[in-house]
């Protein structure tokens, strides 16, 4: 079988991602939120901010006991 692609098309350097819930991620952790939780958080930054706040409050409360 003869390859008709030009030399500048270097397919070996491409990263392929599978679409859908079974896809593999490159250096990211994917966490699925329940729909009621997802309604309150429009993006990953807002989720991270809320979790960091919860971590900080938990640590501060442990220090007072």
Secondary structure, 3 states (H helix, E strand, C coil): CCCCCCCCCCHHHCCCCCCCCCCCCCCCCCCCCCHHHHCCCCCHHHHHHHHHHHHHHHHHHHHHC
